[in-house]
Amino acid sequence: MSQSIAIILGRKGSKGIKNKNKMKILGRKSYLYPLNAAIKSKYINDIFISSDDNEIRNSGKKLGLFLIDRPKRINTDKALFEEALEFSFYAALKKINYKPKYIVILMCNAVTINSNIIDLSIDKLNKNYKADSAVTVSKFNMY
């Protein structure tokens, strides 16, 4: 089985939807959905929490997950998601001694993710050597 990592990103201080990363949905805080999905995945070997939110970080720490200390410049509403992702990716690589085959990127407010979706996606990637990534999408009939 190939080695894979998950990076879970979530910044505190959301302005659009206040505390969206810790909002309770069906009795569970939103960041716990992607966290549990990564933990239950049969493919993910190591999990990294990239957040400036102490509650999210402490939950990861209690579970023995890797914590990524992000610089203040990427913990603002002006910072791009891509900046946090790139920083977190390179920080994660420094903490492991292998080259992961897959990097699973999860967001703290992605409550619809579960381990089956992660594992099915990796299964599909393993079967199709031409594919280099898999992305979940949602269809909204709002227009």
BELZIJO-V850883 format. One record per pair of residues at least 12 apart in sequence whose C-alpha atoms are under 8 Angstrom apart, sorted by the first residue. I is the first residue (numbers start at 0). GAP is how many residues later the second one is. Records with the same first field share a line. If there is no record, write none. Layout:
I=GAP / GAP
//
This chain:
0=42
1=41 / 98 / 99
2=40 / 41 / 42 / 96 / 97 / 98 / 99
3=39 / 40 / 41 / 42 / 96 / 97 / 98 / 99 / 100
4=39 / 40 / 41 / 42 / 43 / 95 / 97 / 98 / 99
5=32 / 38 / 40 / 41 / 42 / 97 / 98 / 99 / 100
6=40 / 41 / 42 / 43 / 81 / 82 / 85 / 96 / 97 / 98 / 99
7=26 / 27 / 39 / 40 / 41 / 42 / 97 / 98 / 99 / 100
8=40 / 41 / 42 / 75 / 76 / 96 / 97 / 98 / 99
9=21 / 40 / 41 / 42 / 43 / 97 / 98 / 99
10=40 / 41 / 42 / 64 / 65
11=39 / 40 / 41 / 63
12=64
13=63
14=62
19=89
20=87 / 88
21=34 / 86 / 87
29=78 / 79 / 80 / 81
30=25 / 76 / 77 / 78 / 79 / 80
31=76
32=75 / 77 / 78 / 79 / 80 / 81
33=72 / 73 / 74 / 75 / 76 / 77 / 79 / 80
34=73
35=78 / 79
36=76 / 77 / 78 / 79 / 81
37=76 / 77 / 80
38=76
39=75
40=74 / 75 / 77 / 78
41=73 / 77
42=76 / 79
45=19 / 20
46=18 / 19
47=17 / 18 / 19 / 20 / 44
48=16 / 17 / 18 / 19
49=17 / 18 / 19 / 20 / 34 / 38
50=17 / 18 / 19
51=17 / 18 / 23
67=20 / 23 / 24
69=14 / 17 / 18
101=20
103=14
120=13
121=12
//
